[in-house]
Amino acid sequence: MSAPTLCIHCGLSAGNPPRLNRLEDGRVCPACADRLLMSLPPVLPALGQFEEASEEGDAELEAEASEYGPPEYDRPA
């Protein structure tokens, strides 16, 4: 069995899966907190997925605008 991975900041086991360790003064170890956050899956989709959705939405808006024409306030008097 291999030795546990130790946190450089607090010196405690990093855990598997990662866990929050506490420093001697009771505060959460910031290095362990960062490691735990990096191990979590993303909450939002990747930026590329936003760009694809935006392009699809833009195409739908353009199609709708060409079908109905510009709003009244955009037409010249």
PQR file with spaces between the fields and no chain letter, atoms N, CA, C, O and H, PARSE charges and radii, in Angstrom:
ATOM       1  N    MET     1       0.855   -1.175    0.000 -0.4000 1.5000
ATOM       2  CA   MET     1       0.000    0.000    0.000 -0.0000 2.0000
ATOM       3  C    MET     1       0.901    1.238    0.000  0.5500 1.7000
ATOM       4  O    MET     1       1.860    1.310    0.768 -0.5500 1.4000
ATOM       5  N    SER     2       0.588    2.219   -0.869 -0.4000 1.5000
ATOM       6  CA   SER     2       1.418    3.424   -0.967 -0.0000 2.0000
ATOM       7  C    SER     2       1.100    4.405    0.157  0.5500 1.7000
ATOM       8  O    SER     2       0.022    4.371    0.751 -0.5500 1.4000
ATOM       9  H    SER     2      -0.191    2.161   -1.493  0.4000 1.0000
ATOM      10  N    ALA     3       2.049    5.266    0.426 -0.4000 1.5000
ATOM      11  CA   ALA     3       1.864    6.276    1.468 -0.0000 2.0000
ATOM      12  C    ALA     3       0.818    7.287    1.013  0.5500 1.7000
ATOM      13  O    ALA     3       0.716    7.569   -0.180 -0.5500 1.4000
ATOM      14  H    ALA     3       2.925    5.294   -0.057  0.4000 1.0000
ATOM      15  N    PRO     4       0.026    7.848    1.960 -0.5600 1.5000
ATOM      16  CA   PRO     4      -0.991    8.826    1.572  0.2800 2.0000
ATOM      17  C    PRO     4      -0.350   10.115    1.047  0.5500 1.7000
ATOM      18  O    PRO     4       0.751   10.489    1.453 -0.5500 1.4000
ATOM      19  N    THR     5      -1.057   10.775    0.148 -0.4000 1.5000
ATOM      20  CA   THR     5      -0.600   12.064   -0.364 -0.0000 2.0000
ATOM      21  C    THR     5      -0.835   13.113    0.707  0.5500 1.7000
ATOM      22  O    THR     5      -1.939   13.238    1.236 -0.5500 1.4000
ATOM      23  H    THR     5      -1.951   10.471   -0.181  0.4000 1.0000
ATOM      24  N    LEU     6       0.220   13.873    1.028 -0.4000 1.5000
ATOM      25  CA   LEU     6       0.099   14.892    2.066 -0.0000 2.0000
ATOM      26  C    LEU     6      -0.014   16.277    1.462  0.5500 1.7000
ATOM      27  O    LEU     6       0.600   16.576    0.438 -0.5500 1.4000
ATOM      28  H    LEU     6       1.117   13.771    0.599  0.4000 1.0000
ATOM      29  N    CYS     7      -0.808   17.119    2.109 -0.4000 1.5000
ATOM      30  CA   CYS     7      -0.947   18.513    1.696 -0.0000 2.0000
ATOM      31  C    CYS     7       0.325   19.260    2.105  0.5500 1.7000
ATOM      32  O    CYS     7       0.769   19.147    3.247 -0.5500 1.4000
ATOM      33  H    CYS     7      -1.307   16.876    2.941  0.4000 1.0000
ATOM      34  N    ILE     8       0.903   20.011    1.190 -0.4000 1.5000
ATOM      35  CA   ILE     8       2.124   20.762    1.491 -0.0000 2.0000
ATOM      36  C    ILE     8       1.845   21.861    2.506  0.5500 1.7000
ATOM      37  O    ILE     8       2.710   22.184    3.321 -0.5500 1.4000
ATOM      38  H    ILE     8       0.542   20.103    0.262  0.4000 1.0000
ATOM      39  N    HIS     9       0.641   22.443    2.466 -0.4000 1.5000
ATOM      40  CA   HIS     9       0.323   23.575    3.334 -0.0000 2.0000
ATOM      41  C    HIS     9       0.065   23.145    4.785  0.5500 1.7000
ATOM      42  O    HIS     9       0.659   23.690    5.716 -0.5500 1.4000
ATOM      43  H    HIS     9      -0.061   22.181    1.804  0.4000 1.0000
ATOM      44  N    CYS    10      -0.834   22.156    4.967 -0.4000 1.5000
ATOM      45  CA   CYS    10      -1.199   21.779    6.343 -0.0000 2.0000
ATOM      46  C    CYS    10      -0.491   20.516    6.826  0.5500 1.7000
ATOM      47  O    CYS    10      -0.448   20.271    8.032 -0.5500 1.4000
ATOM      48  H    CYS    10      -1.316   21.714    4.211  0.4000 1.0000
ATOM      49  N    GLY    11       0.069   19.701    5.920 -0.4000 1.5000
ATOM      50  CA   GLY    11       0.785   18.501    6.314 -0.0000 2.0000
ATOM      51  C    GLY    11      -0.104   17.303    6.600  0.5500 1.7000
ATOM      52  O    GLY    11       0.394   16.239    6.965 -0.5500 1.4000
ATOM      53  H    GLY    11       0.035   19.900    4.940  0.4000 1.0000
ATOM      54  N    LEU    12      -1.423   17.461    6.439 -0.4000 1.5000
ATOM      55  CA   LEU    12      -2.348   16.357    6.673 -0.0000 2.0000
ATOM      56  C    LEU    12      -2.618   15.613    5.377  0.5500 1.7000
ATOM      57  O    LEU    12      -2.275   16.087    4.294 -0.5500 1.4000
ATOM      58  H    LEU    12      -1.828   18.326    6.142  0.4000 1.0000
ATOM      59  N    SER    13      -3.236   14.442    5.495 -0.4000 1.5000
ATOM      60  CA   SER    13      -3.544   13.641    4.318 -0.0000 2.0000
ATOM      61  C    SER    13      -4.502   14.400    3.411  0.5500 1.7000
ATOM      62  O    SER    13      -5.480   14.981    3.881 -0.5500 1.4000
ATOM      63  H    SER    13      -3.514   14.057    6.374  0.4000 1.0000
ATOM      64  N    ALA    14      -4.220   14.396    2.106 -0.4000 1.5000
ATOM      65  CA   ALA    14      -5.088   15.069    1.139 -0.0000 2.0000
ATOM      66  C    ALA    14      -6.381   14.291    0.938  0.5500 1.7000
ATOM      67  O    ALA    14      -7.365   14.845    0.448 -0.5500 1.4000
ATOM      68  H    ALA    14      -3.426   13.924    1.724  0.4000 1.0000
ATOM      69  N    GLY    15      -6.391   13.025    1.307 -0.4000 1.5000
ATOM      70  CA   GLY    15      -7.587   12.194    1.202 -0.0000 2.0000
ATOM      71  C    GLY    15      -7.836   11.699   -0.203  0.5500 1.7000
ATOM      72  O    GLY    15      -7.342   12.268   -1.177 -0.5500 1.4000
ATOM      73  H    GLY    15      -5.592   12.575    1.705  0.4000 1.0000
ATOM      74  N    ASN    16      -8.598   10.647   -0.296 -0.4000 1.5000
ATOM      75  CA   ASN    16      -9.016   10.124   -1.583 -0.0000 2.0000
ATOM      76  C    ASN    16     -10.453    9.642   -1.433  0.5500 1.7000
ATOM      77  O    ASN    16     -10.643    8.538   -0.923 -0.5500 1.4000
ATOM      78  H    ASN    16      -9.000   10.185    0.495  0.4000 1.0000
ATOM      79  N    PRO    17     -11.451   10.366   -1.829 -0.5600 1.5000
ATOM      80  CA   PRO    17     -11.421   11.633   -2.569  0.2800 2.0000
ATOM      81  C    PRO    17     -10.929   12.779   -1.686  0.5500 1.7000
ATOM      82  O    PRO    17     -10.882   12.656   -0.462 -0.5500 1.4000
ATOM      83  N    PRO    18     -10.559   13.908   -2.328 -0.5600 1.5000
ATOM      84  CA   PRO    18     -10.032   15.049   -1.569  0.2800 2.0000
ATOM      85  C    PRO    18     -11.008   15.500   -0.481  0.5500 1.7000
ATOM      86  O    PRO    18     -12.225   15.381   -0.619 -0.5500 1.4000
ATOM      87  N    ARG    19     -10.440   16.015    0.590 -0.4000 1.5000
ATOM      88  CA   ARG    19     -11.284   16.476    1.703 -0.0000 2.0000
ATOM      89  C    ARG    19     -10.733   17.776    2.248  0.5500 1.7000
ATOM      90  O    ARG    19      -9.599   18.153    1.954 -0.5500 1.4000
ATOM      91  H    ARG    19      -9.451   16.112    0.703  0.4000 1.0000
ATOM      92  N    LEU    20     -11.545   18.464    3.050 -0.4000 1.5000
ATOM      93  CA   LEU    20     -11.120   19.700    3.693 -0.0000 2.0000
ATOM      94  C    LEU    20     -10.425   19.369    5.005  0.5500 1.7000
ATOM      95  O    LEU    20     -11.004   18.713    5.870 -0.5500 1.4000
ATOM      96  H    LEU    20     -12.466   18.157    3.289  0.4000 1.0000
ATOM      97  N    ASN    21      -9.211   19.813    5.150 -0.4000 1.5000
ATOM      98  CA   ASN    21      -8.496   19.677    6.416 -0.0000 2.0000
ATOM      99  C    ASN    21      -8.531   21.022    7.135  0.5500 1.7000
ATOM     100  O    ASN    21      -8.709   22.069    6.511 -0.5500 1.4000
ATOM     101  H    ASN    21      -8.740   20.346    4.447  0.4000 1.0000
ATOM     102  N    ARG    22      -8.363   20.979    8.424 -0.4000 1.5000
ATOM     103  CA   ARG    22      -8.348   22.208    9.218 -0.0000 2.0000
ATOM     104  C    ARG    22      -6.956   22.447    9.775  0.5500 1.7000
ATOM     105  O    ARG    22      -6.249   21.518   10.163 -0.5500 1.4000
ATOM     106  H    ARG    22      -8.219   20.129    8.930  0.4000 1.0000
ATOM     107  N    LEU    23      -6.579   23.731    9.802 -0.4000 1.5000
ATOM     108  CA   LEU    23      -5.304   24.120   10.389 -0.0000 2.0000
ATOM     109  C    LEU    23      -5.422   24.068   11.905  0.5500 1.7000
ATOM     110  O    LEU    23      -6.517   23.878   12.432 -0.5500 1.4000
ATOM     111  H    LEU    23      -7.153   24.486    9.487  0.4000 1.0000
ATOM     112  N    GLU    24      -4.325   24.233   12.602 -0.4000 1.5000
ATOM     113  CA   GLU    24      -4.328   24.155   14.071 -0.0000 2.0000
ATOM     114  C    GLU    24      -5.228   25.207   14.705  0.5500 1.7000
ATOM     115  O    GLU    24      -5.775   24.989   15.786 -0.5500 1.4000
ATOM     116  H    GLU    24      -3.435   24.388   12.173  0.4000 1.0000
ATOM     117  N    ASP    25      -5.386   26.368   14.026 -0.4000 1.5000
ATOM     118  CA   ASP    25      -6.241   27.413   14.597 -0.0000 2.0000
ATOM     119  C    ASP    25      -7.718   27.228   14.247  0.5500 1.7000
ATOM     120  O    ASP    25      -8.544   28.068   14.605 -0.5500 1.4000
ATOM     121  H    ASP    25      -4.941   26.546   13.148  0.4000 1.0000
ATOM     122  N    GLY    26      -8.063   26.133   13.547 -0.4000 1.5000
ATOM     123  CA   GLY    26      -9.454   25.820   13.240 -0.0000 2.0000
ATOM     124  C    GLY    26      -9.915   26.272   11.865  0.5500 1.7000
ATOM     125  O    GLY    26     -10.994   25.878   11.422 -0.5500 1.4000
ATOM     126  H    GLY    26      -7.393   25.451   13.256  0.4000 1.0000
ATOM     127  N    ARG    27      -9.124   27.092   11.176 -0.4000 1.5000
ATOM     128  CA   ARG    27      -9.503   27.535    9.831 -0.0000 2.0000
ATOM     129  C    ARG    27      -9.323   26.389    8.836  0.5500 1.7000
ATOM     130  O    ARG    27      -8.500   25.496    9.037 -0.5500 1.4000
ATOM     131  H    ARG    27      -8.248   27.413   11.536  0.4000 1.0000
ATOM     132  N    VAL    28     -10.107   26.434    7.765 -0.4000 1.5000
ATOM     133  CA   VAL    28      -9.974   25.437    6.696 -0.0000 2.0000
ATOM     134  C    VAL    28      -8.670   25.709    5.956  0.5500 1.7000
ATOM     135  O    VAL    28      -8.334   26.861    5.682 -0.5500 1.4000
ATOM     136  H    VAL    28     -10.776   27.159    7.602  0.4000 1.0000
ATOM     137  N    CYS    29      -7.947   24.661    5.640 -0.4000 1.5000
ATOM     138  CA   CYS    29      -6.698   24.780    4.895 -0.0000 2.0000
ATOM     139  C    CYS    29      -7.014   25.290    3.485  0.5500 1.7000
ATOM     140  O    CYS    29      -7.772   24.642    2.764 -0.5500 1.4000
ATOM     141  H    CYS    29      -8.220   23.725    5.863  0.4000 1.0000
ATOM     142  N    PRO    30      -6.454   26.431    3.075 -0.5600 1.5000
ATOM     143  CA   PRO    30      -6.769   26.960    1.743  0.2800 2.0000
ATOM     144  C    PRO    30      -6.281   26.057    0.613  0.5500 1.7000
ATOM     145  O    PRO    30      -6.932   25.991   -0.430 -0.5500 1.4000
ATOM     146  N    ALA    31      -5.174   25.370    0.782 -0.4000 1.5000
ATOM     147  CA   ALA    31      -4.677   24.476   -0.267 -0.0000 2.0000
ATOM     148  C    ALA    31      -5.609   23.272   -0.429  0.5500 1.7000
ATOM     149  O    ALA    31      -5.871   22.837   -1.551 -0.5500 1.4000
ATOM     150  H    ALA    31      -4.645   25.424    1.629  0.4000 1.0000
ATOM     151  N    CYS    32      -6.102   22.741    0.671 -0.4000 1.5000
ATOM     152  CA   CYS    32      -7.045   21.621    0.604 -0.0000 2.0000
ATOM     153  C    CYS    32      -8.372   22.079   -0.012  0.5500 1.7000
ATOM     154  O    CYS    32      -8.991   21.334   -0.772 -0.5500 1.4000
ATOM     155  H    CYS    32      -5.890   23.095    1.582  0.4000 1.0000
ATOM     156  N    ALA    33      -8.808   23.299    0.313 -0.4000 1.5000
ATOM     157  CA   ALA    33     -10.044   23.830   -0.266 -0.0000 2.0000
ATOM     158  C    ALA    33      -9.900   23.979   -1.775  0.5500 1.7000
ATOM     159  O    ALA    33     -10.808   23.615   -2.521 -0.5500 1.4000
ATOM     160  H    ALA    33      -8.305   23.904    0.931  0.4000 1.0000
ATOM     161  N    ASP    34      -8.773   24.510   -2.231 -0.4000 1.5000
ATOM     162  CA   ASP    34      -8.538   24.657   -3.673 -0.0000 2.0000
ATOM     163  C    ASP    34      -8.508   23.295   -4.361  0.5500 1.7000
ATOM     164  O    ASP    34      -9.074   23.129   -5.442 -0.5500 1.4000
ATOM     165  H    ASP    34      -8.035   24.806   -1.624  0.4000 1.0000
ATOM     166  N    ARG    35      -7.850   22.326   -3.738 -0.4000 1.5000
ATOM     167  CA   ARG    35      -7.764   20.977   -4.313 -0.0000 2.0000
ATOM     168  C    ARG    35      -9.151   20.364   -4.427  0.5500 1.7000
ATOM     169  O    ARG    35      -9.472   19.734   -5.435 -0.5500 1.4000
ATOM     170  H    ARG    35      -7.390   22.461   -2.860  0.4000 1.0000
ATOM     171  N    LEU    36      -9.982   20.546   -3.392 -0.4000 1.5000
ATOM     172  CA   LEU    36     -11.335   20.004   -3.407 -0.0000 2.0000
ATOM     173  C    LEU    36     -12.168   20.676   -4.496  0.5500 1.7000
ATOM     174  O    LEU    36     -12.900   19.995   -5.215 -0.5500 1.4000
ATOM     175  H    LEU    36      -9.721   21.057   -2.573  0.4000 1.0000
ATOM     176  N    LEU    37     -12.071   21.983   -4.629 -0.4000 1.5000
ATOM     177  CA   LEU    37     -12.828   22.692   -5.662 -0.0000 2.0000
ATOM     178  C    LEU    37     -12.403   22.260   -7.062  0.5500 1.7000
ATOM     179  O    LEU    37     -13.243   22.129   -7.952 -0.5500 1.4000
ATOM     180  H    LEU    37     -11.476   22.536   -4.045  0.4000 1.0000
ATOM     181  N    MET    38     -11.104   22.039   -7.262 -0.4000 1.5000
ATOM     182  CA   MET    38     -10.612   21.619   -8.577 -0.0000 2.0000
ATOM     183  C    MET    38     -11.079   20.203   -8.934  0.5500 1.7000
ATOM     184  O    MET    38     -11.140   19.854  -10.113 -0.5500 1.4000
ATOM     185  H    MET    38     -10.422   22.146   -6.539  0.4000 1.0000
ATOM     186  N    SER    39     -11.407   19.394   -7.935 -0.4000 1.5000
ATOM     187  CA   SER    39     -11.823   18.021   -8.196 -0.0000 2.0000
ATOM     188  C    SER    39     -13.309   17.923   -8.530  0.5500 1.7000
ATOM     189  O    SER    39     -13.755   16.885   -9.020 -0.5500 1.4000
ATOM     190  H    SER    39     -11.358   19.677   -6.977  0.4000 1.0000
ATOM     191  N    LEU    40     -14.086   18.977   -8.277 -0.4000 1.5000
ATOM     192  CA   LEU    40     -15.518   18.949   -8.534 -0.0000 2.0000
ATOM     193  C    LEU    40     -15.804   19.177  -10.018  0.5500 1.7000
ATOM     194  O    LEU    40     -15.038   19.865  -10.694 -0.5500 1.4000
ATOM     195  H    LEU    40     -13.724   19.820   -7.879  0.4000 1.0000
ATOM     196  N    PRO    41     -16.895   18.609  -10.530 -0.5600 1.5000
ATOM     197  CA   PRO    41     -17.248   18.855  -11.932  0.2800 2.0000
ATOM     198  C    PRO    41     -17.740   20.296  -12.094  0.5500 1.7000
ATOM     199  O    PRO    41     -18.209   20.895  -11.126 -0.5500 1.4000
ATOM     200  N    PRO    42     -17.642   20.855  -13.289 -0.5600 1.5000
ATOM     201  CA   PRO    42     -18.084   22.240  -13.497  0.2800 2.0000
ATOM     202  C    PRO    42     -19.593   22.370  -13.319  0.5500 1.7000
ATOM     203  O    PRO    42     -20.349   21.449  -13.628 -0.5500 1.4000
ATOM     204  N    VAL    43     -20.014   23.517  -12.821 -0.4000 1.5000
ATOM     205  CA   VAL    43     -21.436   23.778  -12.623 -0.0000 2.0000
ATOM     206  C    VAL    43     -22.077   24.228  -13.933  0.5500 1.7000
ATOM     207  O    VAL    43     -23.214   23.859  -14.226 -0.5500 1.4000
ATOM     208  H    VAL    43     -19.400   24.266  -12.571  0.4000 1.0000
ATOM     209  N    LEU    44     -21.352   25.023  -14.720 -0.4000 1.5000
ATOM     210  CA   LEU    44     -21.856   25.528  -15.987 -0.0000 2.0000
ATOM     211  C    LEU    44     -21.188   24.799  -17.145  0.5500 1.7000
ATOM     212  O    LEU    44     -20.090   24.263  -16.993 -0.5500 1.4000
ATOM     213  H    LEU    44     -20.429   25.323  -14.482  0.4000 1.0000
ATOM     214  N    PRO    45     -21.848   24.778  -18.305 -0.5600 1.5000
ATOM     215  CA   PRO    45     -21.216   24.136  -19.461  0.2800 2.0000
ATOM     216  C    PRO    45     -19.981   24.900  -19.906  0.5500 1.7000
ATOM     217  O    PRO    45     -19.778   26.053  -19.524 -0.5500 1.4000
ATOM     218  N    ALA    46     -19.169   24.255  -20.706 -0.4000 1.5000
ATOM     219  CA   ALA    46     -17.938   24.877  -21.200 -0.0000 2.0000
ATOM     220  C    ALA    46     -18.278   26.079  -22.078  0.5500 1.7000
ATOM     221  O    ALA    46     -19.369   26.152  -22.642 -0.5500 1.4000
ATOM     222  H    ALA    46     -19.333   23.319  -21.015  0.4000 1.0000
ATOM     223  N    LEU    47     -17.352   27.008  -22.189 -0.4000 1.5000
ATOM     224  CA   LEU    47     -17.559   28.230  -22.956 -0.0000 2.0000
ATOM     225  C    LEU    47     -17.926   27.920  -24.399  0.5500 1.7000
ATOM     226  O    LEU    47     -18.757   28.621  -24.977 -0.5500 1.4000
ATOM     227  H    LEU    47     -16.465   26.949  -21.731  0.4000 1.0000
ATOM     228  N    GLY    48     -17.345   26.909  -24.988 -0.4000 1.5000
ATOM     229  CA   GLY    48     -17.654   26.537  -26.362 -0.0000 2.0000
ATOM     230  C    GLY    48     -19.122   26.193  -26.549  0.5500 1.7000
ATOM     231  O    GLY    48     -19.691   26.471  -27.604 -0.5500 1.4000
ATOM     232  H    GLY    48     -16.670   26.340  -24.518  0.4000 1.0000
ATOM     233  N    GLN    49     -19.742   25.593  -25.543 -0.4000 1.5000
ATOM     234  CA   GLN    49     -21.155   25.256  -25.640 -0.0000 2.0000
ATOM     235  C    GLN    49     -22.000   26.524  -25.618  0.5500 1.7000
ATOM     236  O    GLN    49     -23.037   26.575  -26.279 -0.5500 1.4000
ATOM     237  H    GLN    49     -19.280   25.367  -24.685  0.4000 1.0000
ATOM     238  N    PHE    50     -21.581   27.560  -24.869 -0.4000 1.5000
ATOM     239  CA   PHE    50     -22.300   28.829  -24.852 -0.0000 2.0000
ATOM     240  C    PHE    50     -22.223   29.480  -26.225  0.5500 1.7000
ATOM     241  O    PHE    50     -23.220   30.008  -26.717 -0.5500 1.4000
ATOM     242  H    PHE    50     -20.739   27.519  -24.332  0.4000 1.0000
ATOM     243  N    GLU    51     -21.050   29.448  -26.846 -0.4000 1.5000
ATOM     244  CA   GLU    51     -20.885   30.068  -28.154 -0.0000 2.0000
ATOM     245  C    GLU    51     -21.754   29.371  -29.193  0.5500 1.7000
ATOM     246  O    GLU    51     -22.356   30.039  -30.034 -0.5500 1.4000
ATOM     247  H    GLU    51     -20.240   29.020  -26.446  0.4000 1.0000
ATOM     248  N    GLU    52     -21.832   28.034  -29.154 -0.4000 1.5000
ATOM     249  CA   GLU    52     -22.664   27.299  -30.099 -0.0000 2.0000
ATOM     250  C    GLU    52     -24.128   27.663  -29.904  0.5500 1.7000
ATOM     251  O    GLU    52     -24.846   27.884  -30.879 -0.5500 1.4000
ATOM     252  H    GLU    52     -21.343   27.491  -28.471  0.4000 1.0000
ATOM     253  N    ALA    53     -24.575   27.726  -28.664 -0.4000 1.5000
ATOM     254  CA   ALA    53     -25.967   28.084  -28.380 -0.0000 2.0000
ATOM     255  C    ALA    53     -26.257   29.503  -28.835  0.5500 1.7000
ATOM     256  O    ALA    53     -27.337   29.780  -29.357 -0.5500 1.4000
ATOM     257  H    ALA    53     -23.992   27.546  -27.872  0.4000 1.0000
ATOM     258  N    SER    54     -25.307   30.398  -28.643 -0.4000 1.5000
ATOM     259  CA   SER    54     -25.484   31.785  -29.047 -0.0000 2.0000
ATOM     260  C    SER    54     -25.617   31.884  -30.563  0.5500 1.7000
ATOM     261  O    SER    54     -26.472   32.615  -31.063 -0.5500 1.4000
ATOM     262  H    SER    54     -24.430   30.173  -28.218  0.4000 1.0000
ATOM     263  N    GLU    55     -24.779   31.157  -31.295 -0.4000 1.5000
ATOM     264  CA   GLU    55     -24.845   31.184  -32.756 -0.0000 2.0000
ATOM     265  C    GLU    55     -26.185   30.636  -33.240  0.5500 1.7000
ATOM     266  O    GLU    55     -26.765   31.173  -34.184 -0.5500 1.4000
ATOM     267  H    GLU    55     -24.084   30.564  -30.888  0.4000 1.0000
ATOM     268  N    GLU    56     -26.682   29.578  -32.609 -0.4000 1.5000
ATOM     269  CA   GLU    56     -27.979   29.022  -32.988 -0.0000 2.0000
ATOM     270  C    GLU    56     -29.084   30.027  -32.703  0.5500 1.7000
ATOM     271  O    GLU    56     -29.991   30.198  -33.518 -0.5500 1.4000
ATOM     272  H    GLU    56     -26.211   29.141  -31.843  0.4000 1.0000
ATOM     273  N    GLY    57     -29.020   30.693  -31.557 -0.4000 1.5000
ATOM     274  CA   GLY    57     -30.008   31.707  -31.188 -0.0000 2.0000
ATOM     275  C    GLY    57     -29.960   32.889  -32.136  0.5500 1.7000
ATOM     276  O    GLY    57     -31.006   33.418  -32.510 -0.5500 1.4000
ATOM     277  H    GLY    57     -28.283   30.554  -30.895  0.4000 1.0000
ATOM     278  N    ASP    58     -28.755   33.320  -32.538 -0.4000 1.5000
ATOM     279  CA   ASP    58     -28.619   34.428  -33.480 -0.0000 2.0000
ATOM     280  C    ASP    58     -29.254   34.083  -34.816  0.5500 1.7000
ATOM     281  O    ASP    58     -29.921   34.925  -35.417 -0.5500 1.4000
ATOM     282  H    ASP    58     -27.905   32.890  -32.233  0.4000 1.0000
ATOM     283  N    ALA    59     -29.057   32.861  -35.288 -0.4000 1.5000
ATOM     284  CA   ALA    59     -29.627   32.431  -36.562 -0.0000 2.0000
ATOM     285  C    ALA    59     -31.156   32.434  -36.487  0.5500 1.7000
ATOM     286  O    ALA    59     -31.822   32.829  -37.445 -0.5500 1.4000
ATOM     287  H    ALA    59     -28.514   32.178  -34.800  0.4000 1.0000
ATOM     288  N    GLU    60     -31.711   32.001  -35.364 -0.4000 1.5000
ATOM     289  CA   GLU    60     -33.168   32.006  -35.193 -0.0000 2.0000
ATOM     290  C    GLU    60     -33.708   33.425  -35.194  0.5500 1.7000
ATOM     291  O    GLU    60     -34.741   33.696  -35.806 -0.5500 1.4000
ATOM     292  H    GLU    60     -31.170   31.680  -34.587  0.4000 1.0000
ATOM     293  N    LEU    61     -33.011   34.343  -34.508 -0.4000 1.5000
ATOM     294  CA   LEU    61     -33.453   35.740  -34.477 -0.0000 2.0000
ATOM     295  C    LEU    61     -33.384   36.376  -35.858  0.5500 1.7000
ATOM     296  O    LEU    61     -34.291   37.115  -36.242 -0.5500 1.4000
ATOM     297  H    LEU    61     -32.172   34.123  -34.011  0.4000 1.0000
ATOM     298  N    GLU    62     -32.329   36.101  -36.604 -0.4000 1.5000
ATOM     299  CA   GLU    62     -32.195   36.654  -37.949 -0.0000 2.0000
ATOM     300  C    GLU    62     -33.299   36.130  -38.862  0.5500 1.7000
ATOM     301  O    GLU    62     -33.854   36.890  -39.655 -0.5500 1.4000
ATOM     302  H    GLU    62     -31.592   35.501  -36.292  0.4000 1.0000
ATOM     303  N    ALA    63     -33.624   34.846  -38.761 -0.4000 1.5000
ATOM     304  CA   ALA    63     -34.685   34.268  -39.579 -0.0000 2.0000
ATOM     305  C    ALA    63     -36.023   34.910  -39.231  0.5500 1.7000
ATOM     306  O    ALA    63     -36.813   35.218  -40.122 -0.5500 1.4000
ATOM     307  H    ALA    63     -33.174   34.228  -38.117  0.4000 1.0000
ATOM     308  N    GLU    64     -36.277   35.110  -37.958 -0.4000 1.5000
ATOM     309  CA   GLU    64     -37.527   35.733  -37.518 -0.0000 2.0000
ATOM     310  C    GLU    64     -37.597   37.181  -38.000  0.5500 1.7000
ATOM     311  O    GLU    64     -38.654   37.628  -38.447 -0.5500 1.4000
ATOM     312  H    GLU    64     -35.635   34.860  -37.234  0.4000 1.0000
ATOM     313  N    ALA    65     -36.502   37.912  -37.918 -0.4000 1.5000
ATOM     314  CA   ALA    65     -36.477   39.310  -38.345 -0.0000 2.0000
ATOM     315  C    ALA    65     -36.712   39.412  -39.849  0.5500 1.7000
ATOM     316  O    ALA    65     -37.411   40.326  -40.287 -0.5500 1.4000
ATOM     317  H    ALA    65     -35.644   37.549  -37.555  0.4000 1.0000
ATOM     318  N    SER    66     -36.158   38.513  -40.650 -0.4000 1.5000
ATOM     319  CA   SER    66     -36.346   38.584  -42.101 -0.0000 2.0000
ATOM     320  C    SER    66     -37.777   38.214  -42.468  0.5500 1.7000
ATOM     321  O    SER    66     -38.300   38.682  -43.479 -0.5500 1.4000
ATOM     322  H    SER    66     -35.590   37.771  -40.293  0.4000 1.0000
ATOM     323  N    GLU    67     -38.410   37.376  -41.652 -0.4000 1.5000
ATOM     324  CA   GLU    67     -39.790   36.969  -41.933 -0.0000 2.0000
ATOM     325  C    GLU    67     -40.766   38.104  -41.647  0.5500 1.7000
ATOM     326  O    GLU    67     -41.685   38.341  -42.431 -0.5500 1.4000
ATOM     327  H    GLU    67     -37.985   36.996  -40.831  0.4000 1.0000
ATOM     328  N    TYR    68     -40.581   38.801  -40.541 -0.4000 1.5000
ATOM     329  CA   TYR    68     -41.525   39.831  -40.118 -0.0000 2.0000
ATOM     330  C    TYR    68     -41.060   41.250  -40.420  0.5500 1.7000
ATOM     331  O    TYR    68     -41.848   42.190  -40.321 -0.5500 1.4000
ATOM     332  H    TYR    68     -39.836   38.609  -39.904  0.4000 1.0000
ATOM     333  N    GLY    69     -39.818   41.414  -40.778 -0.4000 1.5000
ATOM     334  CA   GLY    69     -39.283   42.753  -41.025 -0.0000 2.0000
ATOM     335  C    GLY    69     -38.889   43.418  -39.720  0.5500 1.7000
ATOM     336  O    GLY    69     -39.161   42.890  -38.642 -0.5500 1.4000
ATOM     337  H    GLY    69     -39.177   40.650  -40.859  0.4000 1.0000
ATOM     338  N    PRO    70     -38.245   44.583  -39.814 -0.5600 1.5000
ATOM     339  CA   PRO    70     -37.805   45.262  -38.600  0.2800 2.0000
ATOM     340  C    PRO    70     -38.999   45.845  -37.834  0.5500 1.7000
ATOM     341  O    PRO    70     -40.055   46.077  -38.424 -0.5500 1.4000
ATOM     342  N    PRO    71     -38.844   46.080  -36.548 -0.5600 1.5000
ATOM     343  CA   PRO    71     -39.921   46.707  -35.770  0.2800 2.0000
ATOM     344  C    PRO    71     -40.242   48.091  -36.313  0.5500 1.7000
ATOM     345  O    PRO    71     -39.418   48.699  -36.996 -0.5500 1.4000
ATOM     346  N    GLU    72     -41.427   48.588  -36.015 -0.4000 1.5000
ATOM     347  CA   GLU    72     -41.893   49.884  -36.503 -0.0000 2.0000
ATOM     348  C    GLU    72     -40.915   51.014  -36.193  0.5500 1.7000
ATOM     349  O    GLU    72     -40.700   51.886  -37.035 -0.5500 1.4000
ATOM     350  H    GLU    72     -42.097   48.095  -35.460  0.4000 1.0000
ATOM     351  N    TYR    73     -40.325   51.013  -35.013 -0.4000 1.5000
ATOM     352  CA   TYR    73     -39.440   52.112  -34.636 -0.0000 2.0000
ATOM     353  C    TYR    73     -38.127   52.089  -35.406  0.5500 1.7000
ATOM     354  O    TYR    73     -37.383   53.069  -35.378 -0.5500 1.4000
ATOM     355  H    TYR    73     -40.500   50.304  -34.329  0.4000 1.0000
ATOM     356  N    ASP    74     -37.824   50.978  -36.101 -0.4000 1.5000
ATOM     357  CA   ASP    74     -36.599   50.911  -36.906 -0.0000 2.0000
ATOM     358  C    ASP    74     -36.834   51.333  -38.358  0.5500 1.7000
ATOM     359  O    ASP    74     -35.880   51.508  -39.116 -0.5500 1.4000
ATOM     360  H    ASP    74     -38.428   50.181  -36.124  0.4000 1.0000
ATOM     361  N    ARG    75     -38.081   51.493  -38.741 -0.4000 1.5000
ATOM     362  CA   ARG    75     -38.377   51.857  -40.125 -0.0000 2.0000
ATOM     363  C    ARG    75     -38.226   53.367  -40.298  0.5500 1.7000
ATOM     364  O    ARG    75     -38.590   54.134  -39.406 -0.5500 1.4000
ATOM     365  H    ARG    75     -38.857   51.351  -38.126  0.4000 1.0000
ATOM     366  N    PRO    76     -37.687   53.798  -41.449 -0.5600 1.5000
ATOM     367  CA   PRO    76     -37.558   55.240  -41.689  0.2800 2.0000
ATOM     368  C    PRO    76     -38.936   55.883  -41.835  0.5500 1.7000
ATOM     369  O    PRO    76     -39.884   55.241  -42.290 -0.5500 1.4000
ATOM     370  N    ALA    77     -39.039   57.144  -41.450 -0.4000 1.5000
ATOM     371  CA   ALA    77     -40.327   57.866  -41.489 -0.0000 2.0000
ATOM     372  C    ALA    77     -40.679   58.296  -42.893  0.5500 1.7000
ATOM     373  O    ALA    77     -41.724   58.911  -43.106 -0.5500 1.4000
ATOM     374  H    ALA    77     -38.269   57.665  -41.081  0.4000 1.0000
